[in-house]
């Protein structure tokens, strides 16, 4: 098993936007904490919200750890992730075009990367699956 640490850097103001999407308002988050529904993650979100409200330009480093059973990343996989991160393609077809590869090849690779937790898809217009890579770097120990 291989452990991959995915790291992203987020401005405080962007973190607050994420928290607003998740909770609606800081008052809603406080209500959750006051009720029996709140947990340690909610407390951390409240701390972050309060801190970054005063420091919107500060950078926050967030990490996510992914455990991969059979790591077999090819140069195409890295190029695919690079294109997703830097060009934000609106579909697999657009991603395939950026890579000069067949759609079926790129779709297969992207599904594998999604299965391993390295990329995500969000649903776009006309049921398009938009590839997303919200991290700035991957750390793979050797």
FIROZA-527146 format. One record per atom (N, C-alpha, C): residue in one letter; chain; residue number from 1; x, y, z; atom name. Coordinates in Angstrom, 2 decimals, always signed. Layout:
BEGIN
<atom "A", "A", NUM, <X, Y, Z>, "CA">
...
//
This chain:
BEGIN
<atom "X", "A", 1, <+0.84, -1.18, +0.00>, "N">
<atom "X", "A", 1, <+0.00, +0.00, +0.00>, "CA">
<atom "X", "A", 1, <+0.89, +1.24, +0.00>, "C">
<atom "X", "A", 2, <+0.50, +2.23, -0.80>, "N">
<atom "X", "A", 2, <+1.24, +3.49, -0.88>, "CA">
<atom "X", "A", 2, <+0.39, +4.60, -0.27>, "C">
<atom "X", "A", 3, <+1.03, +5.45, +0.49>, "N">
<atom "X", "A", 3, <+0.37, +6.59, +1.11>, "CA">
<atom "X", "A", 3, <+0.74, +7.83, +0.31>, "C">
<atom "X", "A", 4, <-0.27, +8.55, -0.16>, "N">
<atom "X", "A", 4, <-0.04, +9.77, -0.92>, "CA">
<atom "X", "A", 4, <-0.65, +10.92, -0.14>, "C">
<atom "X", "A", 5, <+0.14, +11.93, +0.14>, "N">
<atom "X", "A", 5, <-0.37, +13.12, +0.80>, "CA">
<atom "X", "A", 5, <-0.64, +14.18, -0.26>, "C">
<atom "X", "A", 6, <-1.87, +14.64, -0.29>, "N">
<atom "X", "A", 6, <-2.27, +15.68, -1.23>, "CA">
<atom "X", "A", 6, <-2.36, +16.99, -0.45>, "C">
<atom "X", "A", 7, <-1.71, +18.03, -0.95>, "N">
<atom "X", "A", 7, <-1.62, +19.30, -0.24>, "CA">
<atom "X", "A", 7, <-2.16, +20.42, -1.13>, "C">
<atom "X", "A", 8, <-2.90, +21.32, -0.49>, "N">
<atom "X", "A", 8, <-3.36, +22.51, -1.20>, "CA">
<atom "X", "A", 8, <-3.19, +23.72, -0.31>, "C">
<atom "X", "A", 9, <-3.04, +24.86, -0.95>, "N">
<atom "X", "A", 9, <-2.89, +26.13, -0.24>, "CA">
<atom "X", "A", 9, <-4.12, +26.97, -0.56>, "C">
<atom "X", "A", 10, <-4.79, +27.43, +0.50>, "N">
<atom "X", "A", 10, <-6.04, +28.15, +0.35>, "CA">
<atom "X", "A", 10, <-5.93, +29.48, +1.09>, "C">
<atom "X", "A", 11, <-6.37, +30.56, +0.44>, "N">
<atom "X", "A", 11, <-6.43, +31.85, +1.12>, "CA">
<atom "X", "A", 11, <-7.55, +31.80, +2.14>, "C">
<atom "X", "A", 12, <-7.39, +32.56, +3.20>, "N">
<atom "X", "A", 12, <-8.39, +32.62, +4.25>, "CA">
<atom "X", "A", 12, <-9.78, +32.97, +3.72>, "C">
<atom "X", "A", 13, <-9.84, +33.93, +2.80>, "N">
<atom "X", "A", 13, <-11.14, +34.34, +2.25>, "CA">
<atom "X", "A", 13, <-11.80, +33.20, +1.47>, "C">
<atom "X", "A", 14, <-11.01, +32.37, +0.82>, "N">
<atom "X", "A", 14, <-11.57, +31.23, +0.09>, "CA">
<atom "X", "A", 14, <-12.05, +30.15, +1.05>, "C">
<atom "X", "A", 15, <-11.34, +29.98, +2.16>, "N">
<atom "X", "A", 15, <-11.77, +29.02, +3.18>, "CA">
<atom "X", "A", 15, <-13.11, +29.45, +3.78>, "C">
<atom "X", "A", 16, <-13.28, +30.74, +4.00>, "N">
<atom "X", "A", 16, <-14.54, +31.25, +4.53>, "CA">
<atom "X", "A", 16, <-15.69, +30.99, +3.53>, "C">
<atom "X", "A", 17, <-15.42, +31.16, +2.23>, "N">
<atom "X", "A", 17, <-16.44, +30.85, +1.22>, "CA">
<atom "X", "A", 17, <-16.85, +29.39, +1.29>, "C">
<atom "X", "A", 18, <-15.88, +28.49, +1.45>, "N">
<atom "X", "A", 18, <-16.18, +27.06, +1.57>, "CA">
<atom "X", "A", 18, <-17.04, +26.80, +2.81>, "C">
<atom "X", "A", 19, <-16.70, +27.46, +3.91>, "N">
<atom "X", "A", 19, <-17.46, +27.26, +5.14>, "CA">
<atom "X", "A", 19, <-18.88, +27.81, +5.00>, "C">
<atom "X", "A", 20, <-19.03, +28.93, +4.28>, "N">
<atom "X", "A", 20, <-20.37, +29.48, +4.05>, "CA">
<atom "X", "A", 20, <-21.21, +28.52, +3.22>, "C">
<atom "X", "A", 21, <-20.59, +27.89, +2.23>, "N">
<atom "X", "A", 21, <-21.31, +26.89, +1.42>, "CA">
<atom "X", "A", 21, <-21.73, +25.70, +2.27>, "C">
<atom "X", "A", 22, <-20.88, +25.32, +3.19>, "N">
<atom "X", "A", 22, <-21.14, +24.14, +4.02>, "CA">
<atom "X", "A", 22, <-22.19, +24.41, +5.11>, "C">
<atom "X", "A", 23, <-22.10, +25.60, +5.76>, "N">
<atom "X", "A", 23, <-22.95, +25.87, +6.92>, "CA">
<atom "X", "A", 23, <-23.98, +26.97, +6.70>, "C">
<atom "X", "A", 24, <-23.83, +27.78, +5.67>, "N">
<atom "X", "A", 24, <-24.74, +28.91, +5.46>, "CA">
<atom "X", "A", 24, <-24.24, +30.17, +6.14>, "C">
<atom "X", "A", 25, <-24.02, +30.09, +7.43>, "N">
<atom "X", "A", 25, <-23.52, +31.25, +8.17>, "CA">
<atom "X", "A", 25, <-22.78, +30.77, +9.42>, "C">
<atom "X", "A", 26, <-22.02, +31.68, +9.99>, "N">
<atom "X", "A", 26, <-21.29, +31.34, +11.20>, "CA">
<atom "X", "A", 26, <-22.27, +31.08, +12.36>, "C">
<atom "X", "A", 27, <-23.42, +31.78, +12.32>, "N">
<atom "X", "A", 27, <-24.44, +31.57, +13.35>, "CA">
<atom "X", "A", 27, <-25.00, +30.14, +13.28>, "C">
<atom "X", "A", 28, <-25.21, +29.63, +12.06>, "N">
<atom "X", "A", 28, <-25.68, +28.25, +11.91>, "CA">
<atom "X", "A", 28, <-24.66, +27.26, +12.48>, "C">
<atom "X", "A", 29, <-23.39, +27.52, +12.21>, "N">
<atom "X", "A", 29, <-22.35, +26.65, +12.73>, "CA">
<atom "X", "A", 29, <-22.34, +26.67, +14.26>, "C">
<atom "X", "A", 30, <-22.50, +27.85, +14.84>, "N">
<atom "X", "A", 30, <-22.54, +27.96, +16.30>, "CA">
<atom "X", "A", 30, <-23.75, +27.21, +16.87>, "C">
<atom "X", "A", 31, <-24.89, +27.28, +16.17>, "N">
<atom "X", "A", 31, <-26.07, +26.53, +16.62>, "CA">
<atom "X", "A", 31, <-25.82, +25.03, +16.60>, "C">
<atom "X", "A", 32, <-25.13, +24.57, +15.56>, "N">
<atom "X", "A", 32, <-24.81, +23.14, +15.47>, "CA">
<atom "X", "A", 32, <-23.94, +22.74, +16.66>, "C">
<atom "X", "A", 33, <-22.97, +23.57, +16.98>, "N">
<atom "X", "A", 33, <-22.09, +23.27, +18.11>, "CA">
<atom "X", "A", 33, <-22.83, +23.30, +19.45>, "C">
<atom "X", "A", 34, <-23.80, +24.22, +19.57>, "N">
<atom "X", "A", 34, <-24.57, +24.31, +20.81>, "CA">
<atom "X", "A", 34, <-25.50, +23.12, +20.98>, "C">
<atom "X", "A", 35, <-25.94, +22.55, +19.85>, "N">
<atom "X", "A", 35, <-26.79, +21.37, +19.93>, "CA">
<atom "X", "A", 35, <-25.90, +20.14, +20.13>, "C">
<atom "X", "A", 36, <-26.50, +19.01, +20.26>, "N">
<atom "X", "A", 36, <-25.71, +17.78, +20.45>, "CA">
<atom "X", "A", 36, <-25.15, +17.25, +19.13>, "C">
<atom "X", "A", 37, <-25.45, +17.93, +18.02>, "N">
<atom "X", "A", 37, <-25.02, +17.46, +16.70>, "CA">
<atom "X", "A", 37, <-23.57, +17.82, +16.37>, "C">
<atom "X", "A", 38, <-23.02, +18.80, +17.05>, "N">
<atom "X", "A", 38, <-21.67, +19.27, +16.74>, "CA">
<atom "X", "A", 38, <-20.60, +18.28, +17.14>, "C">
<atom "X", "A", 39, <-19.46, +18.34, +16.43>, "N">
<atom "X", "A", 39, <-18.33, +17.47, +16.77>, "CA">
<atom "X", "A", 39, <-17.04, +18.27, +16.67>, "C">
<atom "X", "A", 40, <-15.93, +17.59, +16.80>, "N">
<atom "X", "A", 40, <-14.62, +18.23, +16.82>, "CA">
<atom "X", "A", 40, <-14.32, +18.94, +15.49>, "C">
<atom "X", "A", 41, <-14.77, +18.38, +14.38>, "N">
<atom "X", "A", 41, <-14.55, +19.03, +13.08>, "CA">
<atom "X", "A", 41, <-15.31, +20.35, +13.00>, "C">
<atom "X", "A", 42, <-16.52, +20.38, +13.56>, "N">
<atom "X", "A", 42, <-17.28, +21.63, +13.58>, "CA">
<atom "X", "A", 42, <-16.55, +22.68, +14.40>, "C">
<atom "X", "A", 43, <-15.96, +22.27, +15.52>, "N">
<atom "X", "A", 43, <-15.21, +23.20, +16.36>, "CA">
<atom "X", "A", 43, <-14.01, +23.76, +15.60>, "C">
<atom "X", "A", 44, <-13.33, +22.92, +14.86>, "N">
<atom "X", "A", 44, <-12.19, +23.36, +14.06>, "CA">
<atom "X", "A", 44, <-12.65, +24.32, +12.96>, "C">
<atom "X", "A", 45, <-13.79, +24.03, +12.33>, "N">
<atom "X", "A", 45, <-14.32, +24.92, +11.31>, "CA">
<atom "X", "A", 45, <-14.65, +26.29, +11.90>, "C">
<atom "X", "A", 46, <-15.21, +26.32, +13.11>, "N">
<atom "X", "A", 46, <-15.52, +27.60, +13.75>, "CA">
<atom "X", "A", 46, <-14.24, +28.37, +14.06>, "C">
<atom "X", "A", 47, <-13.23, +27.69, +14.57>, "N">
<atom "X", "A", 47, <-11.94, +28.35, +14.84>, "CA">
<atom "X", "A", 47, <-11.37, +28.94, +13.56>, "C">
<atom "X", "A", 48, <-11.39, +28.15, +12.48>, "N">
<atom "X", "A", 48, <-10.87, +28.64, +11.20>, "CA">
<atom "X", "A", 48, <-11.68, +29.84, +10.72>, "C">
<atom "X", "A", 49, <-13.00, +29.77, +10.80>, "N">
<atom "X", "A", 49, <-13.86, +30.85, +10.35>, "CA">
<atom "X", "A", 49, <-13.53, +32.14, +11.09>, "C">
<atom "X", "A", 50, <-13.43, +32.05, +12.40>, "N">
<atom "X", "A", 50, <-13.14, +33.24, +13.20>, "CA">
<atom "X", "A", 50, <-11.75, +33.78, +12.90>, "C">
<atom "X", "A", 51, <-10.78, +32.89, +12.76>, "N">
<atom "X", "A", 51, <-9.41, +33.34, +12.49>, "CA">
<atom "X", "A", 51, <-9.29, +33.98, +11.11>, "C">
<atom "X", "A", 52, <-9.83, +33.32, +10.09>, "N">
<atom "X", "A", 52, <-9.65, +33.83, +8.73>, "CA">
<atom "X", "A", 52, <-10.55, +35.01, +8.41>, "C">
<atom "X", "A", 53, <-11.56, +35.26, +9.25>, "N">
<atom "X", "A", 53, <-12.35, +36.49, +9.10>, "CA">
<atom "X", "A", 53, <-11.47, +37.70, +9.37>, "C">
<atom "X", "A", 54, <-10.54, +37.55, +10.28>, "N">
<atom "X", "A", 54, <-9.61, +38.63, +10.62>, "CA">
<atom "X", "A", 54, <-8.35, +38.61, +9.76>, "C">
<atom "X", "A", 55, <-8.10, +37.48, +9.08>, "N">
<atom "X", "A", 55, <-6.87, +37.30, +8.29>, "CA">
<atom "X", "A", 55, <-7.20, +36.72, +6.91>, "C">
<atom "X", "A", 56, <-7.96, +37.43, +6.09>, "N">
<atom "X", "A", 56, <-8.44, +36.86, +4.82>, "CA">
<atom "X", "A", 56, <-7.34, +36.57, +3.80>, "C">
<atom "X", "A", 57, <-6.20, +37.21, +3.90>, "N">
<atom "X", "A", 57, <-5.12, +37.00, +2.93>, "CA">
<atom "X", "A", 57, <-4.15, +35.90, +3.35>, "C">
<atom "X", "A", 58, <-4.26, +35.45, +4.58>, "N">
<atom "X", "A", 58, <-3.35, +34.42, +5.09>, "CA">
<atom "X", "A", 58, <-3.57, +33.11, +4.34>, "C">
<atom "X", "A", 59, <-2.47, +32.41, +4.06>, "N">
<atom "X", "A", 59, <-2.56, +31.12, +3.38>, "CA">
<atom "X", "A", 59, <-2.67, +29.98, +4.38>, "C">
<atom "X", "A", 60, <-3.56, +29.09, +4.09>, "N">
<atom "X", "A", 60, <-3.79, +27.91, +4.91>, "CA">
<atom "X", "A", 60, <-3.32, +26.70, +4.10>, "C">
<atom "X", "A", 61, <-2.54, +25.85, +4.71>, "N">
<atom "X", "A", 61, <-2.13, +24.60, +4.06>, "CA">
<atom "X", "A", 61, <-3.02, +23.49, +4.56>, "C">
<atom "X", "A", 62, <-3.73, +22.85, +3.64>, "N">
<atom "X", "A", 62, <-4.61, +21.74, +3.98>, "CA">
<atom "X", "A", 62, <-4.08, +20.47, +3.34>, "C">
<atom "X", "A", 63, <-4.25, +19.37, +4.01>, "N">
<atom "X", "A", 63, <-3.79, +18.10, +3.47>, "CA">
<atom "X", "A", 63, <-4.86, +17.04, +3.51>, "C">
<atom "X", "A", 64, <-4.72, +16.10, +2.64>, "N">
<atom "X", "A", 64, <-5.59, +14.93, +2.59>, "CA">
<atom "X", "A", 64, <-4.69, +13.75, +2.30>, "C">
<atom "X", "A", 65, <-4.87, +12.67, +3.02>, "N">
<atom "X", "A", 65, <-4.06, +11.48, +2.79>, "CA">
<atom "X", "A", 65, <-4.89, +10.44, +2.07>, "C">
<atom "X", "A", 66, <-4.31, +9.87, +1.02>, "N">
<atom "X", "A", 66, <-4.96, +8.85, +0.22>, "CA">
<atom "X", "A", 66, <-4.13, +7.57, +0.31>, "C">
<atom "X", "A", 67, <-4.79, +6.47, +0.55>, "N">
<atom "X", "A", 67, <-4.12, +5.17, +0.61>, "CA">
<atom "X", "A", 67, <-4.44, +4.42, -0.68>, "C">
<atom "X", "A", 68, <-3.39, +4.10, -1.44>, "N">
<atom "X", "A", 68, <-3.56, +3.48, -2.75>, "CA">
<atom "X", "A", 68, <-3.02, +2.06, -2.70>, "C">
<atom "X", "A", 69, <-3.83, +1.12, -3.12>, "N">
<atom "X", "A", 69, <-3.43, -0.29, -3.07>, "CA">
<atom "X", "A", 69, <-2.32, -0.62, -4.07>, "C">
<atom "X", "A", 70, <-2.58, -0.40, -5.33>, "N">
<atom "X", "A", 70, <-1.62, -0.75, -6.39>, "CA">
<atom "X", "A", 70, <-1.27, +0.49, -7.19>, "C">
<atom "X", "A", 71, <-0.32, +1.24, -6.69>, "N">
<atom "X", "A", 71, <+0.06, +2.48, -7.35>, "CA">
<atom "X", "A", 71, <+0.80, +2.20, -8.64>, "C">
<atom "X", "A", 72, <+0.21, +2.61, -9.73>, "N">
<atom "X", "A", 72, <+0.83, +2.47, -11.05>, "CA">
<atom "X", "A", 72, <+0.57, +3.76, -11.81>, "C">
<atom "X", "A", 73, <+1.28, +4.82, -11.45>, "N">
<atom "X", "A", 73, <+1.10, +6.10, -12.12>, "CA">
<atom "X", "A", 73, <+2.06, +6.21, -13.28>, "C">
<atom "X", "A", 74, <+1.51, +6.50, -14.44>, "N">
<atom "X", "A", 74, <+2.32, +6.65, -15.64>, "CA">
<atom "X", "A", 74, <+2.53, +8.14, -15.91>, "C">
<atom "X", "A", 75, <+3.35, +8.44, -16.88>, "N">
<atom "X", "A", 75, <+3.55, +9.84, -17.25>, "CA">
<atom "X", "A", 75, <+2.24, +10.45, -17.76>, "C">
<atom "X", "A", 76, <+1.39, +9.63, -18.40>, "N">
<atom "X", "A", 76, <+0.09, +10.12, -18.85>, "CA">
<atom "X", "A", 76, <-0.79, +10.51, -17.65>, "C">
<atom "X", "A", 77, <-0.74, +9.73, -16.58>, "N">
<atom "X", "A", 77, <-1.51, +10.06, -15.38>, "CA">
<atom "X", "A", 77, <-1.08, +11.42, -14.82>, "C">
<atom "X", "A", 78, <+0.23, +11.64, -14.74>, "N">
<atom "X", "A", 78, <+0.73, +12.92, -14.22>, "CA">
<atom "X", "A", 78, <+0.37, +14.06, -15.16>, "C">
<atom "X", "A", 79, <+0.46, +13.84, -16.46>, "N">
<atom "X", "A", 79, <+0.10, +14.87, -17.44>, "CA">
<atom "X", "A", 79, <-1.39, +15.17, -17.35>, "C">
<atom "X", "A", 80, <-2.20, +14.14, -17.16>, "N">
<atom "X", "A", 80, <-3.64, +14.32, -17.03>, "CA">
<atom "X", "A", 80, <-3.95, +15.19, -15.80>, "C">
<atom "X", "A", 81, <-3.33, +14.86, -14.67>, "N">
<atom "X", "A", 81, <-3.55, +15.66, -13.45>, "CA">
<atom "X", "A", 81, <-3.06, +17.10, -13.65>, "C">
<atom "X", "A", 82, <-1.93, +17.25, -14.32>, "N">
<atom "X", "A", 82, <-1.38, +18.59, -14.59>, "CA">
<atom "X", "A", 82, <-2.37, +19.42, -15.43>, "C">
<atom "X", "A", 83, <-2.91, +18.82, -16.46>, "N">
<atom "X", "A", 83, <-3.86, +19.53, -17.33>, "CA">
<atom "X", "A", 83, <-5.13, +19.89, -16.58>, "C">
<atom "X", "A", 84, <-5.62, +18.97, -15.75>, "N">
<atom "X", "A", 84, <-6.83, +19.26, -14.97>, "CA">
<atom "X", "A", 84, <-6.57, +20.44, -14.03>, "C">
<atom "X", "A", 85, <-5.45, +20.40, -13.34>, "N">
<atom "X", "A", 85, <-5.12, +21.45, -12.36>, "CA">
<atom "X", "A", 85, <-4.91, +22.80, -13.03>, "C">
<atom "X", "A", 86, <-4.18, +22.83, -14.13>, "N">
<atom "X", "A", 86, <-3.77, +24.10, -14.72>, "CA">
<atom "X", "A", 86, <-4.68, +24.64, -15.81>, "C">
<atom "X", "A", 87, <-5.50, +23.79, -16.43>, "N">
<atom "X", "A", 87, <-6.35, +24.26, -17.52>, "CA">
<atom "X", "A", 87, <-7.84, +24.11, -17.26>, "C">
<atom "X", "A", 88, <-8.20, +23.47, -16.17>, "N">
<atom "X", "A", 88, <-9.61, +23.32, -15.76>, "CA">
<atom "X", "A", 88, <-10.53, +22.94, -16.92>, "C">
<atom "X", "A", 89, <-10.27, +21.80, -17.56>, "N">
<atom "X", "A", 89, <-11.14, +21.40, -18.68>, "CA">
<atom "X", "A", 89, <-12.58, +21.18, -18.21>, "C">
<atom "X", "A", 90, <-13.53, +21.51, -19.07>, "N">
<atom "X", "A", 90, <-14.95, +21.42, -18.72>, "CA">
<atom "X", "A", 90, <-15.54, +20.04, -18.97>, "C">
<atom "X", "A", 91, <-14.73, +19.14, -19.51>, "N">
<atom "X", "A", 91, <-15.23, +17.78, -19.78>, "CA">
<atom "X", "A", 91, <-14.05, +16.86, -20.07>, "C">
<atom "X", "A", 92, <-14.34, +15.57, -20.11>, "N">
<atom "X", "A", 92, <-13.32, +14.58, -20.49>, "CA">
<atom "X", "A", 92, <-12.91, +14.80, -21.94>, "C">
<atom "X", "A", 93, <-13.87, +15.15, -22.78>, "N">
<atom "X", "A", 93, <-13.57, +15.41, -24.20>, "CA">
<atom "X", "A", 93, <-12.56, +16.55, -24.34>, "C">
<atom "X", "A", 94, <-12.78, +17.62, -23.58>, "N">
<atom "X", "A", 94, <-11.84, +18.75, -23.63>, "CA">
<atom "X", "A", 94, <-10.47, +18.34, -23.08>, "C">
<atom "X", "A", 95, <-10.46, +17.54, -22.02>, "N">
<atom "X", "A", 95, <-9.21, +17.05, -21.45>, "CA">
<atom "X", "A", 95, <-8.46, +16.20, -22.47>, "C">
<atom "X", "A", 96, <-9.17, +15.32, -23.16>, "N">
<atom "X", "A", 96, <-8.56, +14.48, -24.19>, "CA">
<atom "X", "A", 96, <-7.95, +15.35, -25.30>, "C">
<atom "X", "A", 97, <-8.65, +16.40, -25.65>, "N">
<atom "X", "A", 97, <-8.14, +17.32, -26.68>, "CA">
<atom "X", "A", 97, <-6.84, +18.00, -26.22>, "C">
<atom "X", "A", 98, <-6.80, +18.42, -24.97>, "N">
<atom "X", "A", 98, <-5.58, +19.05, -24.42>, "CA">
<atom "X", "A", 98, <-4.40, +18.09, -24.44>, "C">
<atom "X", "A", 99, <-4.69, +16.80, -24.25>, "N">
<atom "X", "A", 99, <-3.64, +15.78, -24.18>, "CA">
<atom "X", "A", 99, <-3.33, +15.15, -25.54>, "C">
<atom "X", "A", 100, <-4.14, +15.49, -26.55>, "N">
<atom "X", "A", 100, <-4.01, +14.86, -27.88>, "CA">
<atom "X", "A", 100, <-4.14, +13.34, -27.80>, "C">
<atom "X", "A", 101, <-5.14, +12.90, -27.00>, "N">
<atom "X", "A", 101, <-5.38, +11.47, -26.81>, "CA">
<atom "X", "A", 101, <-6.84, +11.17, -27.12>, "C">
<atom "X", "A", 102, <-7.12, +9.89, -27.32>, "N">
<atom "X", "A", 102, <-8.49, +9.45, -27.54>, "CA">
<atom "X", "A", 102, <-9.31, +9.65, -26.27>, "C">
<atom "X", "A", 103, <-10.57, +10.01, -26.44>, "N">
<atom "X", "A", 103, <-11.46, +10.23, -25.30>, "CA">
<atom "X", "A", 103, <-11.55, +8.97, -24.44>, "C">
<atom "X", "A", 104, <-11.65, +7.80, -25.07>, "N">
<atom "X", "A", 104, <-11.79, +6.55, -24.32>, "CA">
<atom "X", "A", 104, <-10.57, +6.28, -23.44>, "C">
<atom "X", "A", 105, <-9.39, +6.59, -23.94>, "N">
<atom "X", "A", 105, <-8.16, +6.41, -23.17>, "CA">
<atom "X", "A", 105, <-8.14, +7.33, -21.96>, "C">
<atom "X", "A", 106, <-8.46, +8.58, -22.17>, "N">
<atom "X", "A", 106, <-8.44, +9.57, -21.10>, "CA">
<atom "X", "A", 106, <-9.54, +9.27, -20.08>, "C">
<atom "X", "A", 107, <-10.70, +8.84, -20.58>, "N">
<atom "X", "A", 107, <-11.80, +8.51, -19.67>, "CA">
<atom "X", "A", 107, <-11.42, +7.35, -18.75>, "C">
<atom "X", "A", 108, <-10.77, +6.34, -19.31>, "N">
<atom "X", "A", 108, <-10.35, +5.18, -18.52>, "CA">
<atom "X", "A", 108, <-9.34, +5.61, -17.45>, "C">
<atom "X", "A", 109, <-8.35, +6.40, -17.86>, "N">
<atom "X", "A", 109, <-7.33, +6.87, -16.92>, "CA">
<atom "X", "A", 109, <-7.94, +7.73, -15.82>, "C">
<atom "X", "A", 110, <-8.85, +8.62, -16.21>, "N">
<atom "X", "A", 110, <-9.49, +9.52, -15.25>, "CA">
<atom "X", "A", 110, <-10.33, +8.74, -14.23>, "C">
<atom "X", "A", 111, <-11.02, +7.71, -14.69>, "N">
<atom "X", "A", 111, <-11.81, +6.89, -13.77>, "CA">
<atom "X", "A", 111, <-10.91, +6.19, -12.75>, "C">
<atom "X", "A", 112, <-9.76, +5.72, -13.19>, "N">
<atom "X", "A", 112, <-8.81, +5.08, -12.27>, "CA">
<atom "X", "A", 112, <-8.30, +6.09, -11.24>, "C">
<atom "X", "A", 113, <-7.97, +7.30, -11.68>, "N">
<atom "X", "A", 113, <-7.49, +8.33, -10.76>, "CA">
<atom "X", "A", 113, <-8.58, +8.74, -9.78>, "C">
<atom "X", "A", 114, <-9.82, +8.75, -10.24>, "N">
<atom "X", "A", 114, <-10.94, +9.06, -9.35>, "CA">
<atom "X", "A", 114, <-11.11, +7.95, -8.31>, "C">
<atom "X", "A", 115, <-11.02, +6.71, -8.76>, "N">
<atom "X", "A", 115, <-11.17, +5.56, -7.86>, "CA">
<atom "X", "A", 115, <-10.12, +5.59, -6.75>, "C">
<atom "X", "A", 116, <-8.91, +6.02, -7.09>, "N">
<atom "X", "A", 116, <-7.83, +6.10, -6.10>, "CA">
<atom "X", "A", 116, <-7.92, +7.35, -5.24>, "C">
<atom "X", "A", 117, <-8.84, +8.27, -5.56>, "N">
<atom "X", "A", 117, <-9.03, +9.48, -4.76>, "CA">
<atom "X", "A", 117, <-8.12, +10.63, -5.15>, "C">
<atom "X", "A", 118, <-7.47, +10.53, -6.30>, "N">
<atom "X", "A", 118, <-6.53, +11.58, -6.72>, "CA">
<atom "X", "A", 118, <-7.21, +12.73, -7.45>, "C">
<atom "X", "A", 119, <-8.33, +12.46, -8.12>, "N">
<atom "X", "A", 119, <-9.13, +13.51, -8.75>, "CA">
<atom "X", "A", 119, <-10.59, +13.27, -8.38>, "C">
<atom "X", "A", 120, <-11.41, +14.26, -8.67>, "N">
<atom "X", "A", 120, <-12.84, +14.16, -8.45>, "CA">
<atom "X", "A", 120, <-13.55, +14.60, -9.72>, "C">
<atom "X", "A", 121, <-14.84, +14.32, -9.78>, "N">
<atom "X", "A", 121, <-15.68, +14.83, -10.85>, "CA">
<atom "X", "A", 121, <-16.85, +15.55, -10.23>, "C">
<atom "X", "A", 122, <-17.25, +16.65, -10.85>, "N">
<atom "X", "A", 122, <-18.49, +17.29, -10.47>, "CA">
<atom "X", "A", 122, <-19.38, +17.31, -11.70>, "C">
<atom "X", "A", 123, <-20.66, +17.31, -11.47>, "N">
<atom "X", "A", 123, <-21.61, +17.27, -12.56>, "CA">
<atom "X", "A", 123, <-21.81, +18.66, -13.12>, "C">
<atom "X", "A", 124, <-21.63, +18.79, -14.42>, "N">
<atom "X", "A", 124, <-21.82, +20.07, -15.09>, "CA">
<atom "X", "A", 124, <-23.10, +20.08, -15.90>, "C">
<atom "X", "A", 125, <-23.23, +21.06, -16.77>, "N">
<atom "X", "A", 125, <-24.43, +21.15, -17.61>, "CA">
<atom "X", "A", 125, <-24.47, +19.97, -18.58>, "C">
<atom "X", "A", 126, <-25.66, +19.60, -18.96>, "N">
<atom "X", "A", 126, <-25.88, +18.47, -19.88>, "CA">
<atom "X", "A", 126, <-25.24, +17.19, -19.38>, "C">
<atom "X", "A", 127, <-25.24, +17.01, -18.05>, "N">
<atom "X", "A", 127, <-24.67, +15.81, -17.40>, "CA">
<atom "X", "A", 127, <-23.19, +15.58, -17.70>, "C">
<atom "X", "A", 128, <-22.48, +16.65, -18.06>, "N">
<atom "X", "A", 128, <-21.03, +16.52, -18.25>, "CA">
<atom "X", "A", 128, <-20.37, +16.27, -16.91>, "C">
<atom "X", "A", 129, <-19.37, +15.41, -16.94>, "N">
<atom "X", "A", 129, <-18.56, +15.17, -15.75>, "CA">
<atom "X", "A", 129, <-17.30, +16.02, -15.88>, "C">
<atom "X", "A", 130, <-17.18, +16.98, -14.98>, "N">
<atom "X", "A", 130, <-16.06, +17.92, -15.03>, "CA">
<atom "X", "A", 130, <-14.97, +17.42, -14.08>, "C">
<atom "X", "A", 131, <-13.77, +17.14, -14.62>, "N">
<atom "X", "A", 131, <-12.67, +16.68, -13.75>, "CA">
<atom "X", "A", 131, <-12.13, +17.82, -12.91>, "C">
<atom "X", "A", 132, <-11.84, +17.50, -11.65>, "N">
<atom "X", "A", 132, <-11.37, +18.51, -10.69>, "CA">
<atom "X", "A", 132, <-10.17, +17.95, -9.94>, "C">
<atom "X", "A", 133, <-9.17, +18.79, -9.76>, "N">
<atom "X", "A", 133, <-8.02, +18.47, -8.91>, "CA">
<atom "X", "A", 133, <-7.80, +19.70, -8.03>, "C">
<atom "X", "A", 134, <-8.23, +19.61, -6.78>, "N">
<atom "X", "A", 134, <-8.20, +20.76, -5.87>, "CA">
<atom "X", "A", 134, <-6.93, +20.84, -5.03>, "C">
<atom "X", "A", 135, <-5.89, +20.14, -5.42>, "N">
<atom "X", "A", 135, <-4.67, +20.13, -4.63>, "CA">
<atom "X", "A", 135, <-3.52, +20.67, -5.46>, "C">
<atom "X", "A", 136, <-2.54, +21.24, -4.76>, "N">
<atom "X", "A", 136, <-1.41, +21.88, -5.43>, "CA">
<atom "X", "A", 136, <-0.20, +20.97, -5.59>, "C">
<atom "X", "A", 137, <-0.10, +19.97, -4.71>, "N">
<atom "X", "A", 137, <+1.03, +19.05, -4.84>, "CA">
<atom "X", "A", 137, <+0.68, +17.70, -4.24>, "C">
<atom "X", "A", 138, <+1.37, +16.69, -4.72>, "N">
<atom "X", "A", 138, <+1.26, +15.33, -4.21>, "CA">
<atom "X", "A", 138, <+2.60, +14.97, -3.60>, "C">
<atom "X", "A", 139, <+2.58, +14.35, -2.44>, "N">
<atom "X", "A", 139, <+3.81, +13.87, -1.81>, "CA">
<atom "X", "A", 139, <+3.73, +12.36, -1.73>, "C">
<atom "X", "A", 140, <+4.65, +11.70, -2.44>, "N">
<atom "X", "A", 140, <+4.68, +10.24, -2.48>, "CA">
<atom "X", "A", 140, <+6.02, +9.78, -1.91>, "C">
<atom "X", "A", 141, <+5.97, +9.16, -0.75>, "N">
<atom "X", "A", 141, <+7.24, +8.70, -0.15>, "CA">
<atom "X", "A", 141, <+7.81, +7.52, -0.93>, "C">
<atom "X", "A", 142, <+9.13, +7.45, -0.98>, "N">
<atom "X", "A", 142, <+9.77, +6.31, -1.66>, "CA">
<atom "X", "A", 142, <+10.58, +5.51, -0.66>, "C">
//
